[in-house]
Amino acid sequence: MSEVFEFPAAGDKLFEAGHADCIFELSNEKNVMTNNYDRTVSPQFLFDETYKKADEKRATVYRLRDADNPLSIHREIRLMETKDITAELLNHQGCDSADPGEKIAYLTKAVRIDPANASAHYNLGWAYYTSWEASGEETLVERSRHNFFMAIAMNPDHAEAYNSLGTIEANAYSDTANAVGLWNKAISINKHCTGAYIKLAQV
């Protein structure tokens, strides 16, 4: 049995969330995927014929070979070890917490356990950014910036991280030219990154 994590499509959400399911290998060497949300089980499939590695930098991330998704299973998954699941749970707890200090504490633990978790880095970046907005403390915006860069290092196609970096450049450093470049980069990765369009329109 392998734990898996579904990556959501990039959007304008402040915090990303994911969905944890399981893949089981049957006695006939085929696989099924369980959906822990609605308690359904997928049709049988052969993993290597159904999924391929997404890219070399994210060795545990797999994408469907058939874009039409005839099996109606997750289009992109990340195979997870126990420590990765723990990190993802902390990521979710951090996102759900209304207390800024608690939010940062949960997300900091998440990235320490799983430094390759782009979602946790992104969420930690936003937690630091919103804390900076409330306090104006310069170290917070630097930590925010660092975590957005880490999210991109773990996932070069993280459009929302580029979008958020643009927001930092504009709001914290008054560097409109750099911000515009980052927002355009976000759009080049994801043409549906509406937040970047809105910010460009406001320049």
N, C-alpha and C positions, 0 to 999 in steps of 0.2 A: 504494500500500500504506500502511495506517495501523497503527501499533502500538496495541494496546489493553491495558488493565489491568482485570482483574476484581476488584471489591471483594467481600470475603467477608461473610457475614452476621455481625452483631455477636454476640459470645459472651463467655465468661469467660476467654478466652485472655489471658495476660499480654501477649503480643506478637501483633499482627495480621500476617497474611501475605497475599500476593496471588498472582495467576497471570497471566503475560504471554503473550498470543497475538497473532495477526495477522489483519487483515481485508484481503482482496484484492478488487479490482474486476476483473471479467471483461470480455471484449470485447462481451458482450451488455448491459453496464452493470449487471448484477447483482453481488452480493457473495457471497463465501464466507468463513467463519471457520475458521481452522486452530487446532487444539488442540495446542500444542507439548509438552504433557505425554504424551498418548497417541498423538500423530501422526495424529489423525483430521481430516477435513474435513467441515464442515457442509453441509446442503442449500443451494442458492442462495436468496438473498433480496434484496429491495430495502431498502437501509439506512433511508431515510426512512419507508418503510411499516412497518418492523419495530421501529425505535427512536424514542424521543422524548427531548428534553432532560429531565433529572431535575429541575432547578430553575435559577433565574436565577443564584444565587451560584456554582454549579459548572457553568460554561458548557461544559466538555468532558465532562461526565458524562451518559450516556444510559441510559435504562431501556427494557425491552421494552414495547411497547404491549399485547401479548396476554399476560396473566398465566399462561395455561395453557402457554405456551412450547412450541408444537407442533414447533418446529425443534430443540429441545434445545440451545440456545446460551446464552451467558451472559446472565443477567437484567439485570445492570448493568455497564456498562463505562466506562472513561475513555480517551478518545483521547489518545495521548501523543506528544510530540515527543522527539527524541534526548536532550535534557537531562532530560526527565521519566523516561526509561528509566534513565539513569545514576543519577538520584536514587533510583529504586526499587531498583536493584541495591545501592546503598549502604544503603538501608533494610533489605534482606534480610541484608546482611553484618553490619549492626549487631545485628539480631535474633539471628543465629546465633553471634555472638561470645560467649565465656564470660568475657572480660576486661572488667570494668566501664569502664575508661578507653578501651579500644579501641571498645567498644560506643557510648559517648557520642561519640567522635570520628567514627565512621562516620555516625551519625544526625545529628550536627551538620552534616556535609557535605551530607547528603541534604536537609535543610531549607533550607540556603543555596542549593543548586542549584534546588530546587523548593519555594518557600515555601508553595505551595498544597497540598502533600501532607499531608493530615490524618493519614494512617496514620503517617508518619514523625514528625510532631509528637507524636502519641500515644505512639509507642514511645520517643521521646526523653524524654517526660515520665516514663515508667515507669523508664527507665534512671537518670534523676536521682533519682527517688523511692527506688529500691532502694539507690542509693549513699548517699542521706541516711539510710536505715534503718541502714546499716552504719557510718556515720561520725558522724551527728548534726549535720553541718555545715549551718547554717541557709540558706546561699545555695543549696544543692542543692535543698531543698524549694521554694524560691521559683522556681527554674528549672523544676522539675517542674510546678508550678502554672501557670506561664506557658505551657508547651507544651501542657498539657491545654486551656487557654483557646484557644490557637491552633488546636488540632484542632477545637474547637467552632466557631470563627470560619470555618474552611474547610468544615466539615460540621456544620451546626446539629443534625442528627439523630444525632450521635455519642454514643450512650447510654453506651458504656464510658468516654468521657472525663468525662461527668457523674458516673458511678459512682466513677471514680478521684479526681475532685475531692472527692467526699464522703469518701473515705478519707483524703485529706490534711487536710480540715477536722477530722475526728474524731481522727486520730492525731497530727498535727503541731500543731494549734491548739486541740484540746479543745473545738471548737465543734459540739456534738452537734446543735443546732437547725438550723444551716446544712447540716450533713452529711445530716440526714434529708431536707431539702428537695431536695438534689442527688440523693440515691438515689431519691426519689420521681419526680424529673424523668427519671432514667434509665429507670425502669420505665414511665413514661408514653410514652416513645419506643419502648421495646422491652420488651414484656411478658415476654420470655424472658431478661431480664437477671438471671440467678439470683444473681449476686454481690451485687446491690443488695438482693434479698430477704433473703439471708443476713445482711447487715449490719444491715438494719432489725430483723430478729428478735433481734439481739444487743444492741440498744439498751435 
